[in-house]
Structures are given as structure tokens and as C-alpha cells.
Amino acid sequence: MSVRILQFGTTGQVARELLAQAKGHDVEITALSRAQADFEDPDAVAQAVRAHPADLVIIAAAYTAVDLAETEADRAHRVNALAPAAIAGVCGDDGPAIVHFSTDYVFDGAKGAPYVEADDPHPLNVYGASKLAGEGAVLAASSRALVLRTSWVVSSHGKNFVKTMLRLAGEGGTIRVVDDQFGRPTSAADLAGFVLAQAPRLAKARAGAPVFGLHHFANAGEVSWKGFAEGVFDLALGPAAPKVEAIATADRPAPAMRPLRGTLSTQKLERVFGMKPRTWREALGDILAELKDEQRSAA
Ligand SMILES: NC(=O)c1ccc[n+]([C@@H]2O[C@H](COP(=O)([O-])OP(=O)(O)OC[C@H]3O[C@@H](n4cnc5c(N)ncnc54)[C@H](OP(=O)(O)O)[C@@H]3O)[C@@H](O)[C@H]2O)c1
């Protein structure tokens, strides 16, 4: 029997990938947009959960404007903590299983090694603090919730680093990219594919099963933003790739502080789910191919 999924978010990178890939899986997705369930109104979001019977609830809506969050802390907290808490409160331990997404920005990046799920979080910015509050609230309200922390999400749609770099290359001029922040780029498509493949297992798993709780999901390979930009140019433009100049985080002041090395270890997820995320370069190849296809069909 197919898994009935209630998905919050329709337009984001991960939300779009979930919807695009659903037909390849034994799932039926009902997806609610911001207009149908605004996370700024947690009571309305809870009501939406009650109104849509489901086996699995996927929370793909979030406040993701990291710099803006510094001046919109209340809003970020409502969307990233109170609304997910309201959803999990309705689901509880006996209702639908939950998949919720969180971030490497719950860490301060000072560990000097990849972060495991048991490491103490210490967010440096408001966005990270709001996501940390959200993951804690979801896990406290439901023992059938999988919270997937991920990092540096990219895809062929929406606003993201890959698309920004390609635009800058098209504009010409010197491209300067931060070379002292390290992480694991993650394809929204790979993340969505993982969630959909696990949906039947999650829908059936008992409260407290190892598939629930905190897990890290990221494509393999640690890289700096500059290294990632060079990967994009290398794969997309080959010999025509522009030169990338290294700068330090301090050279490009931003409202929100970011962890210098928030790299996530995915060993727990690999052990529990018996899968290994592929490398970010492989995933990037697919994203660039999709962008080329889109360009061709638009021409
Ligand atoms: N992007 C990253 O690099 C990154 C890194 C680590 C973790 N994550 C986490 O991964 C998850 C998915 O991220 P993403 O990259 O797919 O995000 P995204 O592309 O920024 O999409 C965010 C989604 O949330 C929706 N949304 C925002 N405010 C809302 C509100 N008040 N009510 C209802 N919906 C609202 C947006 O809808 P509208 O189109 O209406 O605005 C959009 O569909 C999030 O939990 C995020 O925190 C992301």
C-alpha cells in the first residue's frame, strides 16, 4: 500500500525535489504551500495536520534567510521552531512518522573534525538557534521523528551557490570566494531521493526505532566554498573555467556569523540506513546536466 505523505512546502529546493521524484516511489503526496499552511501561524499548521490523515509528515518548509534572520529573530523562531513543534505535537508518538530537516549551522565549527550527532550544538547565528530549537521540539514531541541535519543544499532550481557561481562566470570579472569555510555540499535531489526511498520503512517503524532521532545527511567530500566554486566551473565550463580568487570570511563581512568547519559526519546514517551518500562532485554533475537541459528547452 502506498505511503500517504503530508508535505509542508512546495517551492523550496528540497520540496520541489520531493514532488518531482514522487512518481518513482510508492507514495501519494499531499503538499501544502505557504498560502495553505503559513508557518508563521503554528496553530493553523497544527490544524492542517489534523485535517490531512497521513502515514508520514515531511516538513520541507523553513525560514532559510540566514543573514536576514539576524534582524527577524521572532519570525525565524516561529517558522523554524514553533511551527515544527506544533506539527510534532499533533503527530505525537502514535500518529504519523515525521521527517524534519535541520542544519550544520547548529554547530560553531570549532571542533576541528566532522561533527557527529552526539556532539554538543552551539549555533553562532539566529537561524542556527531557531533550527536547533525546532529539532529539539520535534524530537521531544515525537519518538517517531527523523531529524535530518544537512548542509550547503544545492539544486537546479531556487537560489543557491551553484546558480550564483554560474551567473558570476557569465558576467565576467574576478570571482572571489571564501576559502576558510568548509563543509559538505548536498544535492536537494539526493536528500529527497533518500527520504522517499525510506518512506515505507519510516511509516512502519515503531516509536524509538534506530531510524528515528537525529541523523546527518550530506554528500561525501569536504570542501571550502572556493573549492566548491572551482568544482562547479571545472564541470560546467572545462577549459573556459574562470580563475577563482581566495578570500577569507573576514574579507566579506555578513550580518550572520557562520561556522568555519561545520562539516557533518554521516557515519551514523550510513550504519543505520545501510546507504552511503555519493560524492558532491557526482551529484553536481547531475545538477549541471539538468541546468543544461533546462537551457536547451528554453532556447
Ligand atoms: N539551503 C541550505 O543550504 C540548507 C542547509 C542546511 C539545512 N537546510 C534545511 O533544509 C531544509 C530545506 O531547505 P531548502 O534549501 O529546500 O529551503 P528553501 O529552498 O529556502 O525553501 C524554503 C521553503 O520554505 C517555505 N517557507 C518559508 N517561509 C514559510 C512560511 N512562513 N510558511 C510556509 N512555508 C514557508 C518556502 O516557501 P515560499 O516559496 O512561499 O517562500 C519554501 O518552500 C530546511 O529545513 C533548511 O533549514 C538548508
The ligand as an SDF file (V2000), in Angstrom:
LIG
                    3D

 48 52  0  0  0  0  0  0  0  0999 V2000
   19.5690   25.6260    1.7830 N   0  0  0  0  0  0  0  0  0  0  0  0
   20.5890   25.1810    2.5110 C   0  0  0  0  0  0  0  0  0  0  0  0
   21.7700   25.3830    2.1930 O   0  0  0  0  0  0  0  0  0  0  0  0
   20.3350   24.3730    3.7610 C   0  0  0  0  0  0  0  0  0  0  0  0
   21.4190   23.9590    4.5230 C   0  0  0  0  0  0  0  0  0  0  0  0
   21.1780   23.2060    5.6790 C   0  0  0  0  0  0  0  0  0  0  0  0
   19.8890   22.8600    6.0410 C   0  0  0  0  0  0  0  0  0  0  0  0
   18.8540   23.3030    5.2740 N   0  0  0  0  0  0  0  0  0  0  0  0
   17.4940   22.9400    5.7070 C   0  0  0  0  0  0  0  0  0  0  0  0
   16.9250   22.1080    4.7120 O   0  0  0  0  0  0  0  0  0  0  0  0
   15.5210   22.3330    4.6130 C   0  0  0  0  0  0  0  0  0  0  0  0
   15.1250   22.6110    3.1770 C   0  0  0  0  0  0  0  0  0  0  0  0
   15.8290   23.7630    2.7180 O   0  0  0  0  0  0  0  0  0  0  0  0
   15.6660   24.3280    1.2430 P   0  0  0  0  0  0  0  0  0  0  0  0
   17.0290   24.6680    0.7410 O   0  0  0  0  0  0  0  0  0  0  0  0
   14.7770   23.4320    0.4480 O   0  0  0  0  0  0  0  0  0  0  0  0
   14.9050   25.6990    1.5740 O   0  0  0  0  0  0  0  0  0  0  0  0
   14.3750   26.8080    0.5530 P   0  0  0  0  0  0  0  0  0  0  0  0
   14.7000   26.4550   -0.8500 O   0  0  0  0  0  0  0  0  0  0  0  0
   14.7960   28.1330    1.1000 O   0  0  0  0  0  0  0  0  0  0  0  0
   12.7930   26.6690    0.7140 O   0  0  0  0  0  0  0  0  0  0  0  0
   12.1260   27.0500    1.8810 C   0  0  0  0  0  0  0  0  0  0  0  0
   10.6780   26.6350    1.7370 C   0  0  0  0  0  0  0  0  0  0  0  0
   10.0040   27.0340    2.9340 O   0  0  0  0  0  0  0  0  0  0  0  0
    8.8470   27.7750    2.5660 C   0  0  0  0  0  0  0  0  0  0  0  0
    8.5230   28.7560    3.5860 N   0  0  0  0  0  0  0  0  0  0  0  0
    9.2630   29.7950    4.0190 C   0  0  0  0  0  0  0  0  0  0  0  0
    8.5820   30.5060    4.9470 N   0  0  0  0  0  0  0  0  0  0  0  0
    7.3860   29.8660    5.0960 C   0  0  0  0  0  0  0  0  0  0  0  0
    6.2350   30.1090    5.8830 C   0  0  0  0  0  0  0  0  0  0  0  0
    6.1590   31.1490    6.7240 N   0  0  0  0  0  0  0  0  0  0  0  0
    5.1950   29.2450    5.7950 N   0  0  0  0  0  0  0  0  0  0  0  0
    5.2260   28.1960    4.9520 C   0  0  0  0  0  0  0  0  0  0  0  0
    6.2750   27.9460    4.1520 N   0  0  0  0  0  0  0  0  0  0  0  0
    7.3460   28.7700    4.2320 C   0  0  0  0  0  0  0  0  0  0  0  0
    9.2070   28.4570    1.2540 C   0  0  0  0  0  0  0  0  0  0  0  0
    8.0300   28.8380    0.6100 O   0  0  0  0  0  0  0  0  0  0  0  0
    7.9070   30.2150   -0.2600 P   0  0  0  0  0  0  0  0  0  0  0  0
    8.3420   29.8510   -1.6410 O   0  0  0  0  0  0  0  0  0  0  0  0
    6.4860   30.5740   -0.1530 O   0  0  0  0  0  0  0  0  0  0  0  0
    8.8500   31.2260    0.3900 O   0  0  0  0  0  0  0  0  0  0  0  0
    9.9490   27.3070    0.5720 C   0  0  0  0  0  0  0  0  0  0  0  0
    9.0420   26.3770    0.0210 O   0  0  0  0  0  0  0  0  0  0  0  0
   15.2210   23.4620    5.5910 C   0  0  0  0  0  0  0  0  0  0  0  0
   14.7730   22.9260    6.7990 O   0  0  0  0  0  0  0  0  0  0  0  0
   16.5640   24.1310    5.8100 C   0  0  0  0  0  0  0  0  0  0  0  0
   16.6400   24.7690    7.0720 O   0  0  0  0  0  0  0  0  0  0  0  0
   19.0510   24.0270    4.1360 C   0  0  0  0  0  0  0  0  0  0  0  0
  1  2  1  0
  2  3  2  0
  2  4  1  0
  4  5  1  0
  4 48  2  0
  5  6  2  0
  6  7  1  0
  7  8  2  0
  8  9  1  0
  8 48  1  0
  9 10  1  0
  9 46  1  0
 10 11  1  0
 11 12  1  0
 11 44  1  0
 12 13  1  0
 13 14  1  0
 14 15  2  0
 14 16  1  0
 14 17  1  0
 17 18  1  0
 18 19  2  0
 18 20  1  0
 18 21  1  0
 21 22  1  0
 22 23  1  0
 23 24  1  0
 23 42  1  0
 24 25  1  0
 25 26  1  0
 25 36  1  0
 26 27  1  0
 26 35  1  0
 27 28  2  0
 28 29  1  0
 29 30  1  0
 29 35  2  0
 30 31  1  0
 30 32  2  0
 32 33  1  0
 33 34  2  0
 34 35  1  0
 36 37  1  0
 36 42  1  0
 37 38  1  0
 38 39  2  0
 38 40  1  0
 38 41  1  0
 42 43  1  0
 44 45  1  0
 44 46  1  0
 46 47  1  0
M  CHG  2   8   1  16  -1
M  END
$$$$
